[in-house]
Amino acid sequence: MIKFALFARLEAKPGKEAEVQQFLEAGLAMARDEATTPIWFALRLSPTTFGVFDAFETEAGRQAHLVGPIAQALMAKAPELFAKPPAIEPIDVLGLKNAAGVA
């Protein structure tokens, strides 16, 4: 059961919004390769604010994600793309419904 999650809030530097969107869209391929990341969303919250929500069955899966390829790519691009360092928050999942198919 999915019980563990992360939410990362990302604020694009002025003029970098399209690059941030492309970066996050490219992250989907990496997320599909992470066996311990069954749920992953790239989000646009406002014209300049983006987010990533991902969820995991175990704390070990969450920790593996935090040191995995997506996190490494995010931190490598952070100085170039983001106005401030990504704010990454651990979240406890209290309930989940997923009736959607795979995108």
Gaussian input, Z-matrix of N, CA and C with variables (Angstrom, degrees):
# hf/3-21g

backbone

0 1
 N
 C     1     B1
 C     2     B2     1     A1
 N     3     B3     2     A2     1     D1
 C     4     B4     3     A3     2     D2
 C     5     B5     4     A4     3     D3
 N     6     B6     5     A5     4     D4
 C     7     B7     6     A6     5     D5
 C     8     B8     7     A7     6     D6
 N     9     B9     8     A8     7     D7
 C    10    B10     9     A9     8     D8
 C    11    B11    10    A10     9     D9
 N    12    B12    11    A11    10    D10
 C    13    B13    12    A12    11    D11
 C    14    B14    13    A13    12    D12
 N    15    B15    14    A14    13    D13
 C    16    B16    15    A15    14    D14
 C    17    B17    16    A16    15    D15
 N    18    B18    17    A17    16    D16
 C    19    B19    18    A18    17    D17
 C    20    B20    19    A19    18    D18
 N    21    B21    20    A20    19    D19
 C    22    B22    21    A21    20    D20
 C    23    B23    22    A22    21    D21
 N    24    B24    23    A23    22    D22
 C    25    B25    24    A24    23    D23
 C    26    B26    25    A25    24    D24
 N    27    B27    26    A26    25    D25
 C    28    B28    27    A27    26    D26
 C    29    B29    28    A28    27    D27
 N    30    B30    29    A29    28    D28
 C    31    B31    30    A30    29    D29
 C    32    B32    31    A31    30    D30
 N    33    B33    32    A32    31    D31
 C    34    B34    33    A33    32    D32
 C    35    B35    34    A34    33    D33
 N    36    B36    35    A35    34    D34
 C    37    B37    36    A36    35    D35
 C    38    B38    37    A37    36    D36
 N    39    B39    38    A38    37    D37
 C    40    B40    39    A39    38    D38
 C    41    B41    40    A40    39    D39
 N    42    B42    41    A41    40    D40
 C    43    B43    42    A42    41    D41
 C    44    B44    43    A43    42    D42
 N    45    B45    44    A44    43    D43
 C    46    B46    45    A45    44    D44
 C    47    B47    46    A46    45    D45
 N    48    B48    47    A47    46    D46
 C    49    B49    48    A48    47    D47
 C    50    B50    49    A49    48    D48
 N    51    B51    50    A50    49    D49
 C    52    B52    51    A51    50    D50
 C    53    B53    52    A52    51    D51
 N    54    B54    53    A53    52    D52
 C    55    B55    54    A54    53    D53
 C    56    B56    55    A55    54    D54
 N    57    B57    56    A56    55    D55
 C    58    B58    57    A57    56    D56
 C    59    B59    58    A58    57    D57
 N    60    B60    59    A59    58    D58
 C    61    B61    60    A60    59    D59
 C    62    B62    61    A61    60    D60
 N    63    B63    62    A62    61    D61
 C    64    B64    63    A63    62    D62
 C    65    B65    64    A64    63    D63
 N    66    B66    65    A65    64    D64
 C    67    B67    66    A66    65    D65
 C    68    B68    67    A67    66    D66
 N    69    B69    68    A68    67    D67
 C    70    B70    69    A69    68    D68
 C    71    B71    70    A70    69    D69
 N    72    B72    71    A71    70    D70
 C    73    B73    72    A72    71    D71
 C    74    B74    73    A73    72    D72
 N    75    B75    74    A74    73    D73
 C    76    B76    75    A75    74    D74
 C    77    B77    76    A76    75    D75
 N    78    B78    77    A77    76    D76
 C    79    B79    78    A78    77    D77
 C    80    B80    79    A79    78    D78
 N    81    B81    80    A80    79    D79
 C    82    B82    81    A81    80    D80
 C    83    B83    82    A82    81    D81
 N    84    B84    83    A83    82    D82
 C    85    B85    84    A84    83    D83
 C    86    B86    85    A85    84    D84
 N    87    B87    86    A86    85    D85
 C    88    B88    87    A87    86    D86
 C    89    B89    88    A88    87    D87
 N    90    B90    89    A89    88    D88
 C    91    B91    90    A90    89    D89
 C    92    B92    91    A91    90    D90
 N    93    B93    92    A92    91    D91
 C    94    B94    93    A93    92    D92
 C    95    B95    94    A94    93    D93
 N    96    B96    95    A95    94    D94
 C    97    B97    96    A96    95    D95
 C    98    B98    97    A97    96    D96
 N    99    B99    98    A98    97    D97
 C   100   B100    99    A99    98    D98
 C   101   B101   100   A100    99    D99
 N   102   B102   101   A101   100   D100
 C   103   B103   102   A102   101   D101
 C   104   B104   103   A103   102   D102
 N   105   B105   104   A104   103   D103
 C   106   B106   105   A105   104   D104
 C   107   B107   106   A106   105   D105
 N   108   B108   107   A107   106   D106
 C   109   B109   108   A108   107   D107
 C   110   B110   109   A109   108   D108
 N   111   B111   110   A110   109   D109
 C   112   B112   111   A111   110   D110
 C   113   B113   112   A112   111   D111
 N   114   B114   113   A113   112   D112
 C   115   B115   114   A114   113   D113
 C   116   B116   115   A115   114   D114
 N   117   B117   116   A116   115   D115
 C   118   B118   117   A117   116   D116
 C   119   B119   118   A118   117   D117
 N   120   B120   119   A119   118   D118
 C   121   B121   120   A120   119   D119
 C   122   B122   121   A121   120   D120
 N   123   B123   122   A122   121   D121
 C   124   B124   123   A123   122   D122
 C   125   B125   124   A124   123   D123
 N   126   B126   125   A125   124   D124
 C   127   B127   126   A126   125   D125
 C   128   B128   127   A127   126   D126
 N   129   B129   128   A128   127   D127
 C   130   B130   129   A129   128   D128
 C   131   B131   130   A130   129   D129
 N   132   B132   131   A131   130   D130
 C   133   B133   132   A132   131   D131
 C   134   B134   133   A133   132   D132
 N   135   B135   134   A134   133   D133
 C   136   B136   135   A135   134   D134
 C   137   B137   136   A136   135   D135
 N   138   B138   137   A137   136   D136
 C   139   B139   138   A138   137   D137
 C   140   B140   139   A139   138   D138
 N   141   B141   140   A140   139   D139
 C   142   B142   141   A141   140   D140
 C   143   B143   142   A142   141   D141
 N   144   B144   143   A143   142   D142
 C   145   B145   144   A144   143   D143
 C   146   B146   145   A145   144   D144
 N   147   B147   146   A146   145   D145
 C   148   B148   147   A147   146   D146
 C   149   B149   148   A148   147   D147
 N   150   B150   149   A149   148   D148
 C   151   B151   150   A150   149   D149
 C   152   B152   151   A151   150   D150
 N   153   B153   152   A152   151   D151
 C   154   B154   153   A153   152   D152
 C   155   B155   154   A154   153   D153
 N   156   B156   155   A155   154   D154
 C   157   B157   156   A156   155   D155
 C   158   B158   157   A157   156   D156
 N   159   B159   158   A158   157   D157
 C   160   B160   159   A159   158   D158
 C   161   B161   160   A160   159   D159
 N   162   B162   161   A161   160   D160
 C   163   B163   162   A162   161   D161
 C   164   B164   163   A163   162   D162
 N   165   B165   164   A164   163   D163
 C   166   B166   165   A165   164   D164
 C   167   B167   166   A166   165   D165
 N   168   B168   167   A167   166   D166
 C   169   B169   168   A168   167   D167
 C   170   B170   169   A169   168   D168
 N   171   B171   170   A170   169   D169
 C   172   B172   171   A171   170   D170
 C   173   B173   172   A172   171   D171
 N   174   B174   173   A173   172   D172
 C   175   B175   174   A174   173   D173
 C   176   B176   175   A175   174   D174
 N   177   B177   176   A176   175   D175
 C   178   B178   177   A177   176   D176
 C   179   B179   178   A178   177   D177
 N   180   B180   179   A179   178   D178
 C   181   B181   180   A180   179   D179
 C   182   B182   181   A181   180   D180
 N   183   B183   182   A182   181   D181
 C   184   B184   183   A183   182   D182
 C   185   B185   184   A184   183   D183
 N   186   B186   185   A185   184   D184
 C   187   B187   186   A186   185   D185
 C   188   B188   187   A187   186   D186
 N   189   B189   188   A188   187   D187
 C   190   B190   189   A189   188   D188
 C   191   B191   190   A190   189   D189
 N   192   B192   191   A191   190   D190
 C   193   B193   192   A192   191   D191
 C   194   B194   193   A193   192   D192
 N   195   B195   194   A194   193   D193
 C   196   B196   195   A195   194   D194
 C   197   B197   196   A196   195   D195
 N   198   B198   197   A197   196   D196
 C   199   B199   198   A198   197   D197
 C   200   B200   199   A199   198   D198
 N   201   B201   200   A200   199   D199
 C   202   B202   201   A201   200   D200
 C   203   B203   202   A202   201   D201
 N   204   B204   203   A203   202   D202
 C   205   B205   204   A204   203   D203
 C   206   B206   205   A205   204   D204
 N   207   B207   206   A206   205   D205
 C   208   B208   207   A207   206   D206
 C   209   B209   208   A208   207   D207
 N   210   B210   209   A209   208   D208
 C   211   B211   210   A210   209   D209
 C   212   B212   211   A211   210   D210
 N   213   B213   212   A212   211   D211
 C   214   B214   213   A213   212   D212
 C   215   B215   214   A214   213   D213
 N   216   B216   215   A215   214   D214
 C   217   B217   216   A216   215   D215
 C   218   B218   217   A217   216   D216
 N   219   B219   218   A218   217   D217
 C   220   B220   219   A219   218   D218
 C   221   B221   220   A220   219   D219
 N   222   B222   221   A221   220   D220
 C   223   B223   222   A222   221   D221
 C   224   B224   223   A223   222   D222
 N   225   B225   224   A224   223   D223
 C   226   B226   225   A225   224   D224
 C   227   B227   226   A226   225   D225
 N   228   B228   227   A227   226   D226
 C   229   B229   228   A228   227   D227
 C   230   B230   229   A229   228   D228
 N   231   B231   230   A230   229   D229
 C   232   B232   231   A231   230   D230
 C   233   B233   232   A232   231   D231
 N   234   B234   233   A233   232   D232
 C   235   B235   234   A234   233   D233
 C   236   B236   235   A235   234   D234
 N   237   B237   236   A236   235   D235
 C   238   B238   237   A237   236   D236
 C   239   B239   238   A238   237   D237
 N   240   B240   239   A239   238   D238
 C   241   B241   240   A240   239   D239
 C   242   B242   241   A241   240   D240
 N   243   B243   242   A242   241   D241
 C   244   B244   243   A243   242   D242
 C   245   B245   244   A244   243   D243
 N   246   B246   245   A245   244   D244
 C   247   B247   246   A246   245   D245
 C   248   B248   247   A247   246   D246
 N   249   B249   248   A248   247   D247
 C   250   B250   249   A249   248   D248
 C   251   B251   250   A250   249   D249
 N   252   B252   251   A251   250   D250
 C   253   B253   252   A252   251   D251
 C   254   B254   253   A253   252   D252
 N   255   B255   254   A254   253   D253
 C   256   B256   255   A255   254   D254
 C   257   B257   256   A256   255   D255
 N   258   B258   257   A257   256   D256
 C   259   B259   258   A258   257   D257
 C   260   B260   259   A259   258   D258
 N   261   B261   260   A260   259   D259
 C   262   B262   261   A261   260   D260
 C   263   B263   262   A262   261   D261
 N   264   B264   263   A263   262   D262
 C   265   B265   264   A264   263   D263
 C   266   B266   265   A265   264   D264
 N   267   B267   266   A266   265   D265
 C   268   B268   267   A267   266   D266
 C   269   B269   268   A268   267   D267
 N   270   B270   269   A269   268   D268
 C   271   B271   270   A270   269   D269
 C   272   B272   271   A271   270   D270
 N   273   B273   272   A272   271   D271
 C   274   B274   273   A273   272   D272
 C   275   B275   274   A274   273   D273
 N   276   B276   275   A275   274   D274
 C   277   B277   276   A276   275   D275
 C   278   B278   277   A277   276   D276
 N   279   B279   278   A278   277   D277
 C   280   B280   279   A279   278   D278
 C   281   B281   280   A280   279   D279
 N   282   B282   281   A281   280   D280
 C   283   B283   282   A282   281   D281
 C   284   B284   283   A283   282   D282
 N   285   B285   284   A284   283   D283
 C   286   B286   285   A285   284   D284
 C   287   B287   286   A286   285   D285
 N   288   B288   287   A287   286   D286
 C   289   B289   288   A288   287   D287
 C   290   B290   289   A289   288   D288
 N   291   B291   290   A290   289   D289
 C   292   B292   291   A291   290   D290
 C   293   B293   292   A292   291   D291
 N   294   B294   293   A293   292   D292
 C   295   B295   294   A294   293   D293
 C   296   B296   295   A295   294   D294
 N   297   B297   296   A296   295   D295
 C   298   B298   297   A297   296   D296
 C   299   B299   298   A298   297   D297
 N   300   B300   299   A299   298   D298
 C   301   B301   300   A300   299   D299
 C   302   B302   301   A301   300   D300
 N   303   B303   302   A302   301   D301
 C   304   B304   303   A303   302   D302
 C   305   B305   304   A304   303   D303
 N   306   B306   305   A305   304   D304
 C   307   B307   306   A306   305   D305
 C   308   B308   307   A307   306   D306

   B1=1.4524
   B2=1.5267
   B3=1.2978
   B4=1.4670
   B5=1.5229
   B6=1.3221
   B7=1.4595
   B8=1.5266
   B9=1.3040
   B10=1.4563
   B11=1.5226
   B12=1.3338
   B13=1.4650
   B14=1.5174
   B15=1.3150
   B16=1.4601
   B17=1.5199
   B18=1.3275
   B19=1.4530
   B20=1.5203
   B21=1.3218
   B22=1.4652
   B23=1.5237
   B24=1.3159
   B25=1.4699
   B26=1.5200
   B27=1.3351
   B28=1.4544
   B29=1.5244
   B30=1.3185
   B31=1.4631
   B32=1.5206
   B33=1.3352
   B34=1.4640
   B35=1.5231
   B36=1.3245
   B37=1.4629
   B38=1.5257
   B39=1.3226
   B40=1.4633
   B41=1.5329
   B42=1.3253
   B43=1.4477
   B44=1.5232
   B45=1.3262
   B46=1.4668
   B47=1.5297
   B48=1.3267
   B49=1.4688
   B50=1.5328
   B51=1.3179
   B52=1.4700
   B53=1.5243
   B54=1.3147
   B55=1.4680
   B56=1.5180
   B57=1.3276
   B58=1.4653
   B59=1.5228
   B60=1.3199
   B61=1.4674
   B62=1.5286
   B63=1.3053
   B64=1.4692
   B65=1.5254
   B66=1.3251
   B67=1.4652
   B68=1.5205
   B69=1.3317
   B70=1.4661
   B71=1.5193
   B72=1.3230
   B73=1.4635
   B74=1.5244
   B75=1.3336
   B76=1.4630
   B77=1.5347
   B78=1.3296
   B79=1.4634
   B80=1.5161
   B81=1.3233
   B82=1.4622
   B83=1.5249
   B84=1.3132
   B85=1.4696
   B86=1.5266
   B87=1.3234
   B88=1.4658
   B89=1.5196
   B90=1.3236
   B91=1.4639
   B92=1.5293
   B93=1.3088
   B94=1.4695
   B95=1.5223
   B96=1.3371
   B97=1.4599
   B98=1.5258
   B99=1.3287
   B100=1.4651
   B101=1.5210
   B102=1.3102
   B103=1.4648
   B104=1.5260
   B105=1.3200
   B106=1.4705
   B107=1.5238
   B108=1.3526
   B109=1.4610
   B110=1.5254
   B111=1.3359
   B112=1.4611
   B113=1.5270
   B114=1.3213
   B115=1.4683
   B116=1.5209
   B117=1.3309
   B118=1.4621
   B119=1.5156
   B120=1.3158
   B121=1.4600
   B122=1.5195
   B123=1.3230
   B124=1.4566
   B125=1.5239
   B126=1.3199
   B127=1.4625
   B128=1.5212
   B129=1.3216
   B130=1.4625
   B131=1.5214
   B132=1.3325
   B133=1.4579
   B134=1.5287
   B135=1.3265
   B136=1.4651
   B137=1.5272
   B138=1.3208
   B139=1.4642
   B140=1.5407
   B141=1.3292
   B142=1.4674
   B143=1.5219
   B144=1.3148
   B145=1.4647
   B146=1.5233
   B147=1.3122
   B148=1.4547
   B149=1.5202
   B150=1.3130
   B151=1.4500
   B152=1.5098
   B153=1.3189
   B154=1.4571
   B155=1.5201
   B156=1.3255
   B157=1.4589
   B158=1.5115
   B159=1.3118
   B160=1.4523
   B161=1.5130
   B162=1.3267
   B163=1.4634
   B164=1.5220
   B165=1.3333
   B166=1.4622
   B167=1.5262
   B168=1.3154
   B169=1.4568
   B170=1.5166
   B171=1.3336
   B172=1.4673
   B173=1.5242
   B174=1.3005
   B175=1.4633
   B176=1.5306
   B177=1.3135
   B178=1.4651
   B179=1.5320
   B180=1.3260
   B181=1.4573
   B182=1.5154
   B183=1.3229
   B184=1.4677
   B185=1.5263
   B186=1.3235
   B187=1.4619
   B188=1.5255
   B189=1.3338
   B190=1.4696
   B191=1.5252
   B192=1.3158
   B193=1.4673
   B194=1.5320
   B195=1.3136
   B196=1.4634
   B197=1.5264
   B198=1.3220
   B199=1.4681
   B200=1.5268
   B201=1.3268
   B202=1.4604
   B203=1.5171
   B204=1.3375
   B205=1.4653
   B206=1.5261
   B207=1.3255
   B208=1.4673
   B209=1.5229
   B210=1.3228
   B211=1.4644
   B212=1.5257
   B213=1.3200
   B214=1.4650
   B215=1.5280
   B216=1.3336
   B217=1.4655
   B218=1.5241
   B219=1.3269
   B220=1.4627
   B221=1.5195
   B222=1.3103
   B223=1.4593
   B224=1.5359
   B225=1.3231
   B226=1.4628
   B227=1.5296
   B228=1.3270
   B229=1.4682
   B230=1.5326
   B231=1.3230
   B232=1.4686
   B233=1.5312
   B234=1.3240
   B235=1.4745
   B236=1.5316
   B237=1.3128
   B238=1.4659
   B239=1.5322
   B240=1.3378
   B241=1.4602
   B242=1.5245
   B243=1.3302
   B244=1.4555
   B245=1.5242
   B246=1.3292
   B247=1.4654
   B248=1.5222
   B249=1.3279
   B250=1.4651
   B251=1.5255
   B252=1.3138
   B253=1.4662
   B254=1.5328
   B255=1.3253
   B256=1.4693
   B257=1.5297
   B258=1.3161
   B259=1.4627
   B260=1.5226
   B261=1.3282
   B262=1.4641
   B263=1.5262
   B264=1.3376
   B265=1.4565
   B266=1.5216
   B267=1.3359
   B268=1.4650
   B269=1.5232
   B270=1.3192
   B271=1.4617
   B272=1.5267
   B273=1.3358
   B274=1.4569
   B275=1.5225
   B276=1.3171
   B277=1.4650
   B278=1.5198
   B279=1.3193
   B280=1.4669
   B281=1.5198
   B282=1.3164
   B283=1.4523
   B284=1.5132
   B285=1.3211
   B286=1.4574
   B287=1.5128
   B288=1.3143
   B289=1.4585
   B290=1.5190
   B291=1.3096
   B292=1.4581
   B293=1.5242
   B294=1.3092
   B295=1.4487
   B296=1.5266
   B297=1.3409
   B298=1.4640
   B299=1.5045
   B300=1.3039
   B301=1.4567
   B302=1.5172
   B303=1.3031
   B304=1.4501
   B305=1.5272
   B306=1.3323
   B307=1.4704
   B308=1.5079
   A1=109.80
   A2=115.69
   A3=121.91
   A4=108.46
   A5=116.81
   A6=121.31
   A7=113.49
   A8=116.93
   A9=121.40
   A10=109.48
   A11=116.80
   A12=120.12
   A13=110.54
   A14=114.09
   A15=122.68
   A16=108.13
   A17=116.05
   A18=120.91
   A19=107.52
   A20=116.20
   A21=121.91
   A22=108.42
   A23=116.39
   A24=122.19
   A25=107.46
   A26=115.40
   A27=122.19
   A28=109.61
   A29=116.79
   A30=121.71
   A31=108.82
   A32=116.60
   A33=121.37
   A34=111.13
   A35=115.17
   A36=120.11
   A37=107.89
   A38=118.13
   A39=120.16
   A40=110.42
   A41=115.31
   A42=121.13
   A43=114.88
   A44=117.90
   A45=121.82
   A46=112.84
   A47=117.02
   A48=120.13
   A49=112.84
   A50=117.27
   A51=120.39
   A52=111.00
   A53=117.02
   A54=120.76
   A55=111.15
   A56=117.17
   A57=120.14
   A58=109.51
   A59=117.48
   A60=120.71
   A61=110.31
   A62=118.11
   A63=121.39
   A64=111.44
   A65=116.56
   A66=121.33
   A67=110.71
   A68=116.07
   A69=119.56
   A70=111.80
   A71=117.57
   A72=120.10
   A73=110.76
   A74=117.95
   A75=122.10
   A76=111.23
   A77=116.89
   A78=120.72
   A79=113.39
   A80=117.98
   A81=121.11
   A82=111.57
   A83=117.74
   A84=120.50
   A85=110.72
   A86=117.10
   A87=120.29
   A88=110.57
   A89=117.22
   A90=120.61
   A91=110.74
   A92=116.85
   A93=120.18
   A94=111.61
   A95=117.47
   A96=121.55
   A97=113.58
   A98=118.07
   A99=121.30
   A100=109.66
   A101=116.55
   A102=121.25
   A103=112.63
   A104=117.99
   A105=120.62
   A106=112.98
   A107=117.38
   A108=121.90
   A109=109.16
   A110=117.67
   A111=119.47
   A112=114.20
   A113=117.64
   A114=121.06
   A115=108.82
   A116=116.26
   A117=121.59
   A118=108.74
   A119=116.46
   A120=122.84
   A121=109.59
   A122=117.08
   A123=122.88
   A124=105.84
   A125=117.05
   A126=121.74
   A127=111.67
   A128=115.76
   A129=121.87
   A130=106.01
   A131=116.41
   A132=122.39
   A133=112.38
   A134=116.56
   A135=123.08
   A136=106.24
   A137=118.87
   A138=118.72
   A139=114.02
   A140=117.57
   A141=120.21
   A142=114.10
   A143=117.77
   A144=121.31
   A145=110.49
   A146=115.13
   A147=122.82
   A148=108.57
   A149=115.74
   A150=119.75
   A151=111.30
   A152=114.64
   A153=122.32
   A154=106.74
   A155=115.52
   A156=122.02
   A157=107.05
   A158=116.58
   A159=120.51
   A160=109.16
   A161=115.64
   A162=120.09
   A163=110.18
   A164=114.14
   A165=121.62
   A166=110.64
   A167=115.49
   A168=120.30
   A169=112.43
   A170=117.24
   A171=120.94
   A172=110.97
   A173=115.36
   A174=120.76
   A175=109.65
   A176=117.12
   A177=120.67
   A178=110.46
   A179=117.49
   A180=120.98
   A181=111.58
   A182=116.07
   A183=119.98
   A184=110.39
   A185=116.82
   A186=120.28
   A187=111.53
   A188=117.02
   A189=120.27
   A190=110.35
   A191=116.62
   A192=120.82
   A193=110.88
   A194=116.69
   A195=121.14
   A196=113.38
   A197=117.34
   A198=120.50
   A199=111.38
   A200=117.28
   A201=122.22
   A202=113.70
   A203=115.97
   A204=121.71
   A205=115.09
   A206=117.67
   A207=119.44
   A208=110.29
   A209=116.53
   A210=120.38
   A211=111.01
   A212=117.06
   A213=120.59
   A214=111.06
   A215=116.81
   A216=120.50
   A217=111.02
   A218=116.25
   A219=121.20
   A220=110.61
   A221=117.06
   A222=120.07
   A223=111.36
   A224=117.89
   A225=120.51
   A226=111.45
   A227=116.94
   A228=121.69
   A229=113.06
   A230=117.07
   A231=121.21
   A232=113.41
   A233=120.24
   A234=118.58
   A235=113.25
   A236=117.14
   A237=121.70
   A238=112.18
   A239=117.39
   A240=121.36
   A241=115.99
   A242=117.69
   A243=119.83
   A244=113.09
   A245=115.12
   A246=121.93
   A247=111.97
   A248=116.65
   A249=121.96
   A250=107.44
   A251=118.05
   A252=119.41
   A253=111.19
   A254=116.80
   A255=119.50
   A256=110.89
   A257=115.88
   A258=122.00
   A259=107.00
   A260=116.67
   A261=121.80
   A262=108.52
   A263=115.62
   A264=121.39
   A265=111.01
   A266=117.71
   A267=119.29
   A268=109.55
   A269=115.67
   A270=121.93
   A271=108.68
   A272=116.87
   A273=122.08
   A274=108.16
   A275=117.42
   A276=122.54
   A277=108.24
   A278=117.58
   A279=123.10
   A280=112.54
   A281=117.02
   A282=121.40
   A283=109.29
   A284=117.06
   A285=121.27
   A286=110.20
   A287=115.86
   A288=122.83
   A289=106.10
   A290=117.05
   A291=120.85
   A292=107.40
   A293=116.05
   A294=121.17
   A295=111.81
   A296=116.12
   A297=121.39
   A298=110.90
   A299=114.64
   A300=120.89
   A301=110.10
   A302=116.75
   A303=122.13
   A304=109.73
   A305=115.70
   A306=120.58
   A307=111.08
   D1=141.22
   D2=178.75
   D3=-73.20
   D4=119.70
   D5=179.57
   D6=-130.49
   D7=-14.91
   D8=-172.83
   D9=-121.94
   D10=143.53
   D11=-178.57
   D12=-150.64
   D13=170.55
   D14=173.86
   D15=-137.07
   D16=146.25
   D17=170.62
   D18=-129.38
   D19=125.16
   D20=177.21
   D21=-113.07
   D22=125.52
   D23=176.08
   D24=-101.94
   D25=129.64
   D26=-173.89
   D27=-126.71
   D28=124.25
   D29=179.24
   D30=-107.71
   D31=113.50
   D32=-177.13
   D33=-68.96
   D34=144.05
   D35=170.21
   D36=-65.98
   D37=151.03
   D38=176.99
   D39=-54.58
   D40=130.90
   D41=179.81
   D42=84.70
   D43=-4.47
   D44=-178.05
   D45=-104.88
   D46=7.13
   D47=-174.96
   D48=-58.54
   D49=-44.22
   D50=-179.37
   D51=-65.57
   D52=-38.28
   D53=178.15
   D54=-66.12
   D55=-40.21
   D56=177.20
   D57=-62.62
   D58=-44.59
   D59=178.80
   D60=-59.28
   D61=-46.53
   D62=179.59
   D63=-63.01
   D64=-40.36
   D65=178.34
   D66=-60.64
   D67=-45.93
   D68=-179.74
   D69=-68.01
   D70=-39.42
   D71=177.30
   D72=-61.52
   D73=-38.16
   D74=177.75
   D75=-68.53
   D76=-26.06
   D77=179.39
   D78=-64.05
   D79=-21.77
   D80=-179.82
   D81=-58.57
   D82=-41.11
   D83=179.27
   D84=-61.47
   D85=-41.64
   D86=178.18
   D87=-66.51
   D88=-40.02
   D89=179.93
   D90=-63.01
   D91=-38.44
   D92=178.70
   D93=-62.96
   D94=-27.03
   D95=179.78
   D96=-82.98
   D97=-10.96
   D98=-179.69
   D99=-88.02
   D100=106.04
   D101=-177.52
   D102=-63.34
   D103=-27.47
   D104=-177.55
   D105=-93.35
   D106=9.33
   D107=178.56
   D108=-119.57
   D109=84.90
   D110=-177.43
   D111=-76.77
   D112=-20.03
   D113=-178.93
   D114=-129.46
   D115=127.73
   D116=-179.82
   D117=-149.66
   D118=127.37
   D119=177.28
   D120=-128.16
   D121=135.07
   D122=166.26
   D123=-102.83
   D124=132.85
   D125=-170.97
   D126=-128.74
   D127=150.08
   D128=168.09
   D129=-114.50
   D130=116.92
   D131=-175.80
   D132=-94.75
   D133=-26.43
   D134=177.43
   D135=-160.41
   D136=179.88
   D137=-179.88
   D138=-56.74
   D139=-29.60
   D140=-177.62
   D141=-117.76
   D142=-7.33
   D143=-176.30
   D144=-109.34
   D145=129.50
   D146=-178.99
   D147=-123.81
   D148=168.95
   D149=177.34
   D150=-153.73
   D151=162.12
   D152=172.31
   D153=-131.84
   D154=127.79
   D155=174.39
   D156=-118.42
   D157=127.70
   D158=175.25
   D159=-139.73
   D160=152.84
   D161=-174.98
   D162=-137.03
   D163=156.94
   D164=-168.78
   D165=-142.86
   D166=155.62
   D167=177.49
   D168=-81.46
   D169=-27.44
   D170=-176.70
   D171=-133.20
   D172=159.16
   D173=173.91
   D174=-63.98
   D175=-35.08
   D176=178.37
   D177=-62.26
   D178=-38.95
   D179=176.46
   D180=-63.76
   D181=-42.02
   D182=178.29
   D183=-62.84
   D184=-44.51
   D185=-179.70
   D186=-65.94
   D187=-37.92
   D188=177.35
   D189=-62.27
   D190=-39.06
   D191=178.98
   D192=-64.90
   D193=-38.76
   D194=-178.21
   D195=-64.49
   D196=-20.63
   D197=178.53
   D198=-115.04
   D199=6.47
   D200=-175.92
   D201=-84.41
   D202=-172.71
   D203=-174.91
   D204=-61.24
   D205=-37.05
   D206=-179.72
   D207=-66.40
   D208=-46.96
   D209=179.42
   D210=-62.80
   D211=-40.39
   D212=178.63
   D213=-63.24
   D214=-43.21
   D215=178.59
   D216=-65.05
   D217=-41.04
   D218=179.67
   D219=-60.60
   D220=-48.00
   D221=-177.59
   D222=-70.02
   D223=-32.13
   D224=177.85
   D225=-66.85
   D226=-35.57
   D227=-178.30
   D228=-88.57
   D229=-13.17
   D230=-173.79
   D231=-52.70
   D232=-49.55
   D233=-177.84
   D234=-62.34
   D235=-31.19
   D236=-177.81
   D237=-79.67
   D238=-38.61
   D239=-169.87
   D240=-101.57
   D241=-27.73
   D242=-167.84
   D243=-111.71
   D244=142.49
   D245=-179.34
   D246=-70.16
   D247=-24.77
   D248=176.73
   D249=-150.07
   D250=163.01
   D251=-179.13
   D252=-58.11
   D253=145.34
   D254=177.78
   D255=-57.48
   D256=137.23
   D257=175.40
   D258=-95.71
   D259=110.77
   D260=-176.01
   D261=-111.78
   D262=120.64
   D263=-176.60
   D264=-117.19
   D265=130.89
   D266=170.80
   D267=-74.81
   D268=143.30
   D269=-176.98
   D270=-132.76
   D271=142.19
   D272=171.56
   D273=-96.14
   D274=127.47
   D275=178.31
   D276=-84.35
   D277=122.14
   D278=-179.49
   D279=-95.41
   D280=-23.57
   D281=179.36
   D282=-162.98
   D283=155.69
   D284=-177.22
   D285=-151.53
   D286=134.33
   D287=169.56
   D288=-129.51
   D289=130.89
   D290=178.32
   D291=-139.95
   D292=100.00
   D293=178.41
   D294=-106.96
   D295=1.40
   D296=-177.71
   D297=-82.27
   D298=155.89
   D299=173.90
   D300=-85.51
   D301=179.80
   D302=178.61
   D303=-76.97
   D304=134.66
   D305=-179.38
   D306=-80.82

